[in-house]
Amino acid sequence: MEKYKILQGYLDENGKFNQMPGKRQKKKVTAMLEYLAEKFVAGKKYSEKEVNEILNRYHSFNDPATLRRLMFGSQLIDRTLDGRAYWLAQKVD
């Protein structure tokens, strides 16, 4: 997990975030969001509830809505306009 070494101190021994990096730690926030995005299956659609359940498995600070919004804002996940369906965004290089 060398890719996520920057997150040392934020992940517990079970791979769960115990706190959110501060706003000024953009690289750490980006790494955290990418780590969480890897927990979703490409091509699968998720309800908001399912997204929250997945996110809740990987953090203990009880704020899946913020994580979901940050992932959407970072274009890691996409959603329908009404927010009823979410999916892993296609990366365009």
Residue pairs with C-beta under 8 A, 6 or more apart in sequence:
3 31
4 11
4 31
4 35
6 27
6 28
6 31
7 17
7 21
7 28
7 31
7 32
7 35
10 17
10 18
10 19
10 20
10 21
10 28
10 32
11 17
11 18
12 18
12 60
15 58
16 57
16 58
16 59
16 60
17 32
17 58
17 59
17 60
17 61
18 59
18 60
18 61
19 61
20 29
20 32
20 59
20 61
20 63
20 66
21 28
21 29
21 32
23 29
29 70
30 74
33 67
33 70
33 71
33 74
33 76
34 76
35 58
36 54
36 55
36 58
36 59
36 67
36 71
36 76
37 71
37 76
37 77
37 88
39 54
39 55
39 57
39 58
40 46
40 51
40 54
40 77
40 87
40 88
41 88
42 88
43 87
43 88
44 87
44 88
45 85
45 86
45 87
46 54
46 85
46 86
46 87
47 84
47 85
47 86
48 68
48 83
48 84
48 86
50 86
51 64
51 68
51 77
51 86
52 64
52 65
52 68
55 64
55 67
55 68
56 62
56 64
59 67
68 77
68 86
71 77
72 78
72 79
72 86
75 89
76 88
76 89
77 86
77 87
77 88
77 89
78 86
78 87
78 88
78 89
79 85
79 86
79 87
